[in-house]
Amino acid sequence: MTSPADPATSATPQPLTPAVRGALTRYRVIAYVVGVMLLLLLFVAMPLKYLADDPSAMDIIGPMHGFLYVVYLLATFDLYRRARWSFTRLVLTALAGTIPFLSFYAERKTTHELVHP
């Protein structure tokens, strides 16, 4: 006995609407930017501050990363709303911007799931 097909898991992939495609593009760009800024913060600014006693890079990169992470959160929320993600997916994707290299993985996975369902 088969159960009725769930529209969310139907075998026919739904094409991306222009709104979802635009939100995905914005998310992809900011995910890369935040990922790079986090790597710069962790592997350049923090060592300079704590090992070389030079906080100048931290004073610039730290606030920039903070501001760009807020933009990342807004882009993630916009994609969540337009792609109709679950709340859990929103939270996990938002947290991906706080762990080195994870924003790159999350962006790749999200793009693959939305473009090639």
DRENROTI-997735 format. One record per residue (C-alpha): residue in one letter; residue number from 1; x, y, z. Coordinates in Angstrom, 3 decimals, m for minus. Layout:
BEGIN
atom res: a	n: NUM	u: X	v: Y	w: Z $
...
END
This chain:
BEGIN
atom res: m	n: 1	u: 0.000	v: 0.000	w: 0.000 $
atom res: t	n: 2	u: 1.425	v: 3.352	w: m0.962 $
atom res: s	n: 3	u: 0.806	v: 6.624	w: 0.785 $
atom res: p	n: 4	u: m0.169	v: 9.782	w: m1.069 $
atom res: a	n: 5	u: 2.787	v: 11.734	w: m2.405 $
atom res: d	n: 6	u: 3.930	v: 14.613	w: m0.273 $
atom res: p	n: 7	u: 4.241	v: 17.734	w: m2.465 $
atom res: a	n: 8	u: 7.432	v: 18.728	w: m0.652 $
atom res: t	n: 9	u: 9.105	v: 15.449	w: m1.609 $
atom res: s	n: 10	u: 7.561	v: 14.882	w: m5.024 $
atom res: a	n: 11	u: 9.760	v: 13.354	w: m7.693 $
atom res: t	n: 12	u: 9.340	v: 16.281	w: m10.078 $
atom res: p	n: 13	u: 11.729	v: 19.096	w: m9.171 $
atom res: q	n: 14	u: 10.170	v: 22.534	w: m8.947 $
atom res: p	n: 15	u: 11.975	v: 25.301	w: m10.839 $
atom res: l	n: 16	u: 13.377	v: 28.116	w: m8.763 $
atom res: t	n: 17	u: 11.262	v: 31.224	w: m8.722 $
atom res: p	n: 18	u: 13.045	v: 34.504	w: m9.453 $
atom res: a	n: 19	u: 12.584	v: 35.503	w: m5.798 $
atom res: v	n: 20	u: 14.273	v: 32.333	w: m4.516 $
atom res: r	n: 21	u: 17.017	v: 32.591	w: m7.142 $
atom res: g	n: 22	u: 17.742	v: 36.190	w: m6.099 $
atom res: a	n: 23	u: 17.784	v: 35.292	w: m2.402 $
atom res: l	n: 24	u: 20.076	v: 32.349	w: m3.149 $
atom res: t	n: 25	u: 22.503	v: 34.569	w: m5.065 $
atom res: r	n: 26	u: 22.618	v: 37.104	w: m2.225 $
atom res: y	n: 27	u: 23.123	v: 34.297	w: 0.288 $
atom res: r	n: 28	u: 25.920	v: 32.706	w: m1.757 $
atom res: v	n: 29	u: 27.850	v: 35.979	w: m2.044 $
atom res: i	n: 30	u: 27.598	v: 36.874	w: 1.627 $
atom res: a	n: 31	u: 28.378	v: 33.288	w: 2.719 $
atom res: y	n: 32	u: 31.705	v: 33.470	w: 0.890 $
atom res: v	n: 33	u: 32.469	v: 36.953	w: 2.179 $
atom res: v	n: 34	u: 31.695	v: 35.987	w: 5.791 $
atom res: g	n: 35	u: 33.705	v: 32.779	w: 5.431 $
atom res: v	n: 36	u: 36.748	v: 34.643	w: 4.166 $
atom res: m	n: 37	u: 36.416	v: 37.337	w: 6.840 $
atom res: l	n: 38	u: 36.189	v: 34.697	w: 9.565 $
atom res: l	n: 39	u: 39.337	v: 33.009	w: 8.272 $
atom res: l	n: 40	u: 41.142	v: 36.355	w: 8.186 $
atom res: l	n: 41	u: 39.970	v: 37.066	w: 11.711 $
atom res: l	n: 42	u: 41.105	v: 33.713	w: 13.076 $
atom res: f	n: 43	u: 44.301	v: 33.154	w: 11.125 $
atom res: v	n: 44	u: 45.618	v: 36.686	w: 10.617 $
atom res: a	n: 45	u: 44.107	v: 39.206	w: 13.042 $
atom res: m	n: 46	u: 44.048	v: 37.079	w: 16.195 $
atom res: p	n: 47	u: 47.623	v: 35.766	w: 15.844 $
atom res: l	n: 48	u: 48.836	v: 39.310	w: 15.197 $
atom res: k	n: 49	u: 47.018	v: 40.542	w: 18.267 $
atom res: y	n: 50	u: 48.054	v: 37.796	w: 20.669 $
atom res: l	n: 51	u: 51.432	v: 36.691	w: 19.309 $
atom res: a	n: 52	u: 52.826	v: 39.929	w: 17.878 $
atom res: d	n: 53	u: 51.022	v: 42.296	w: 20.269 $
atom res: d	n: 54	u: 49.623	v: 44.255	w: 17.308 $
atom res: p	n: 55	u: 45.842	v: 44.760	w: 17.594 $
atom res: s	n: 56	u: 45.514	v: 46.927	w: 14.472 $
atom res: a	n: 57	u: 44.278	v: 44.118	w: 12.183 $
atom res: m	n: 58	u: 41.840	v: 42.936	w: 14.856 $
atom res: d	n: 59	u: 40.495	v: 46.483	w: 15.212 $
atom res: i	n: 60	u: 39.609	v: 46.508	w: 11.508 $
atom res: i	n: 61	u: 38.688	v: 42.906	w: 10.694 $
atom res: g	n: 62	u: 36.741	v: 42.209	w: 13.906 $
atom res: p	n: 63	u: 34.047	v: 44.876	w: 13.435 $
atom res: m	n: 64	u: 33.890	v: 44.195	w: 9.690 $
atom res: h	n: 65	u: 33.224	v: 40.520	w: 10.325 $
atom res: g	n: 66	u: 30.595	v: 41.398	w: 12.930 $
atom res: f	n: 67	u: 28.757	v: 43.701	w: 10.554 $
atom res: l	n: 68	u: 28.989	v: 41.256	w: 7.651 $
atom res: y	n: 69	u: 27.744	v: 38.400	w: 9.863 $
atom res: v	n: 70	u: 24.587	v: 40.432	w: 10.532 $
atom res: v	n: 71	u: 24.174	v: 40.842	w: 6.756 $
atom res: y	n: 72	u: 24.697	v: 37.048	w: 6.457 $
atom res: l	n: 73	u: 21.927	v: 36.489	w: 9.013 $
atom res: l	n: 74	u: 19.570	v: 38.744	w: 7.060 $
atom res: a	n: 75	u: 20.358	v: 36.975	w: 3.786 $
atom res: t	n: 76	u: 19.878	v: 33.593	w: 5.472 $
atom res: f	n: 77	u: 16.528	v: 34.694	w: 6.884 $
atom res: d	n: 78	u: 15.445	v: 35.991	w: 3.472 $
atom res: l	n: 79	u: 16.328	v: 32.652	w: 1.859 $
atom res: y	n: 80	u: 14.583	v: 30.766	w: 4.678 $
atom res: r	n: 81	u: 11.418	v: 32.755	w: 4.095 $
atom res: r	n: 82	u: 11.439	v: 32.476	w: 0.309 $
atom res: a	n: 83	u: 12.523	v: 28.817	w: 0.071 $
atom res: r	n: 84	u: 10.191	v: 27.832	w: 2.942 $
atom res: w	n: 85	u: 12.833	v: 26.094	w: 5.020 $
atom res: s	n: 86	u: 12.208	v: 24.597	w: 8.423 $
atom res: f	n: 87	u: 13.209	v: 26.668	w: 11.448 $
atom res: t	n: 88	u: 15.897	v: 24.097	w: 12.266 $
atom res: r	n: 89	u: 17.435	v: 24.587	w: 8.829 $
atom res: l	n: 90	u: 17.440	v: 28.354	w: 9.386 $
atom res: v	n: 91	u: 19.249	v: 28.029	w: 12.717 $
atom res: l	n: 92	u: 21.845	v: 25.565	w: 11.394 $
atom res: t	n: 93	u: 22.559	v: 27.701	w: 8.348 $
atom res: a	n: 94	u: 22.836	v: 30.828	w: 10.509 $
atom res: l	n: 95	u: 25.309	v: 29.097	w: 12.811 $
atom res: a	n: 96	u: 27.403	v: 28.003	w: 9.815 $
atom res: g	n: 97	u: 28.756	v: 31.546	w: 9.632 $
atom res: t	n: 98	u: 30.399	v: 31.175	w: 13.039 $
atom res: i	n: 99	u: 32.529	v: 28.083	w: 12.398 $
atom res: p	n: 100	u: 35.585	v: 28.306	w: 10.121 $
atom res: f	n: 101	u: 35.052	v: 26.731	w: 6.681 $
atom res: l	n: 102	u: 31.461	v: 25.733	w: 7.513 $
atom res: s	n: 103	u: 29.889	v: 28.660	w: 5.660 $
atom res: f	n: 104	u: 31.536	v: 27.394	w: 2.459 $
atom res: y	n: 105	u: 30.104	v: 23.904	w: 3.008 $
atom res: a	n: 106	u: 26.647	v: 25.228	w: 3.915 $
atom res: e	n: 107	u: 26.589	v: 27.451	w: 0.833 $
atom res: r	n: 108	u: 27.560	v: 24.563	w: m1.434 $
atom res: k	n: 109	u: 25.009	v: 22.205	w: 0.113 $
atom res: t	n: 110	u: 22.231	v: 24.798	w: 0.005 $
atom res: t	n: 111	u: 22.933	v: 25.691	w: m3.615 $
atom res: h	n: 112	u: 22.991	v: 22.050	w: m4.647 $
atom res: e	n: 113	u: 19.718	v: 21.299	w: m2.843 $
atom res: l	n: 114	u: 17.885	v: 24.282	w: m4.289 $
atom res: v	n: 115	u: 19.223	v: 24.160	w: m7.849 $
atom res: h	n: 116	u: 19.314	v: 20.357	w: m8.202 $
atom res: p	n: 117	u: 16.536	v: 19.015	w: m5.954 $
END
